[in-house]
Amino acid sequence: MIIVAGAIYVRPKSRDAFVAESLETMSKARQAPGCLDFVVAADPIDNDRVNVFERWDSEVALETFRGDGPGSTLVSKIVRASVARYTVSRSGPA
């Protein structure tokens, strides 16, 4: 399993537009083969932070969906990002 998680920082007045523009990508991802979860959400505390969380059943599924990555409209709104990819070998109930 692959998890992609972290924070993207945008200008505060761009955050809601960033999340709204991510809705189509979220919908497509959740329908993509191998996607177990995909969310882009406004942080409830920091008005310039967007939280991202993706869970994929394999690296191949992630890379097949991701292709070239986000479009230039979204990228232009990003001030900085701290997002990492995690490879999970085991998981179980919390």
N, C-alpha and C positions, 0 to 999 in steps of 0.2 A: 504494500500500500504506500502511496505517496501523499504527503500532506504539504500544501503550500499555505503558509500563514504569515501574517505580519500586518504592518501599518503602512499606509500611504498618506503622505501629508500634502495637502493642497491649500490654496488660498481660501480662507474661511468662507468668502462669498461664492466660491466655486464648488464647495463640498456637495451641496444638494444636487447640483447639476451633474457632478461627477457620478454620484450614486444613480441618478436617473438615467444617465447615458450608459450605465453598466447593466441595466435591467435586461436588455436584449441579450447581452453576453451571458448573464446568469441563466436566463431561460434556455438558451442554446446549449450551454454547458450541462445543465441538469438533464437534458435529453440526449446528450452525447454518450456513446458506448463507453463504459468504464468510469463515468462520473458518479461518485457516491454522494457528494455534496459540493455546493459552490455558492458562496455568498460574498457580497460586497455591501458593507453597511456603514452608515454614519456612526461615529463614536459618540456615545451619549454624554461624554464629559468634555472632550477636546473638540472645538468647533472647526479645526483644520485637519482632523484625523479621520481616515476611512479605514475600517478594519476589513481585511480579506481573509477568507478561509476556503480552501479547496481540498477535497479528498478524492483521490483517484485510485482505482484498483491496480493500476500499473503505470510505469514510466511511459510506455508506448501509448496508452490511452491519453495521458496528459499531453504528450508531445504532438499526438495526432490532432487533438483539439486545439492546442495553443497555436500551432502554425507559426506565423510571424509575430504574434503577440498583439497587444492592444493597438487600436488605431491612433493616429497622430492627434486627433481631437482630445482623447483622454490623456495621452502622454503629455501634451502641452499644458495640462492643468496640474501636473505633479511637480511639487516643489522638491520633495525628497521622499525616499521610501526605505523601509526596513522590512523586507519580505524574504523568507527563507524556504527552502525545499527540504523536507524531511522524508527519509526512507524508513518505513516502519516494518520491522520483521515479525512482530507479534502484537496482538492487541486482545483485550478482553473487557468484561464489564468494569465499570468504574466503582 
